[in-house]
Amino acid sequence: MAKRFPDIDHSRIDALGDGIYAIALTLLGLDLVGAVMKISEEPDLNSALLHEWPIFFSFLMGFFVLYAVWYQYHVYSQFAGKPHALMVWHHGLGFMVAALVPAGAALLGENINTPNMAWAVFYFGILIFIEGPLQLIFLFAMKKRPLTVTSDSPFTGEELNKMASAYSVILTVFGVLALTTALFAPWVALALYGLYLFTKVNPVGSLNSALVWLRPLLKLPAVEKS
């Protein structure tokens, strides 16, 4: 058999991802440090804190986006097998989006209750919902080289492909609705963003609950009774 380079181990992607998410979360906090320095120069500290509430609000939004995505990422990847090139670049683009979240949160915080609020909410929403269409593109491109999984995975690679495709379609449709709303009713759009993020607070529970109606829809095998 001819010698050839093997695919990298998925743990290398996980290590890079953890580092990127950690740095992005740190950058969110640094934005608060700048706001606190500005607030501390004001004669009335409490009034200044209330005046700068958009910065703290955007920090919370950015934090939940990053932490929820990190949590869900590891739920999906815990049974991932050897990643091929398309999978590596799929993860890489996801990490690029994560690295942009602090900038998106800062843009949101600086423009709440201003004439530019609608566009700031719109661009922040893109960072949240771009996951759906990106994943659909890569899943389509990976038809000839589907996901591989470890031997202890509860699902086959084909089953995970089906579930990921269904999830991505739902996310894309909801994202289009939320982003369109942002241009006309930014506060309503922020509520929709929050509703979506709420479903990611416990991705294990959310995904398992979704399986109840996904199984017959995607023709997945029934759960074996113990």
C-alpha positions, 0 to 999 in steps of 0.5 A: 500500500502506498504511503499517504498523509492521513487526515488530522485528528478532530481533537486538533480542531477542538483545541483551536476552537476552544482557544478562539472562543476563549479569546473572543469571550475575553475581547467582549470583556475588554469592551466593558473595561473601556466603558467602565473607564468612561463611566468612572469619569462621570460625577454620578456613577449610578446615573452613568452606569444606567446611561451605558446600559446598551454596552452591558446589554450587548456584552450579554448578547455576545456572551450568550451567542459565543458560549451557546455556540461553543456548547452546541459545537462540542455536543455535535463534535464529541462523536466526530471521526476523522475530518476531511478538508471540507469539514476542516474548512467548515469549522474554520469559517465557523471560528471566523464568525466567532472571532467577529462576534466581539466586533458585532456586539460592540457595533450593537452596543454603540448603536442601540436607540440611535438611527443606526440601530436597525442595521446594527441589529441586522449585522449582529443577527447575521453573525448568529444565523449565518451558521444555517446557510453555511452548514447547508452549503457544506453538507451539500458539498460533502455528499460524496464524503459524508461525516464520519463518526466514532464507534460509540456514536449513537447515530451514524454519519448519514443520520447526523447528516440528515439531522444537521440538514433539517436543523440548518433549514429551520435555522435559515428560515428563522434567521431570514425572518429575524433579519428581515424583522430587524430592518423594520422592528429591531427590538422585536428582532432582538427578542427573536434572537433571544428566543433562538439563543434560549433554545441553545442554553441546553443543546443536549435537551433541545436536540433530544426533544427535536428528535421526537418529531425529527425521527418520523420526518427523516425516517430515523430508526426508533429509540431502542427500549432498554 
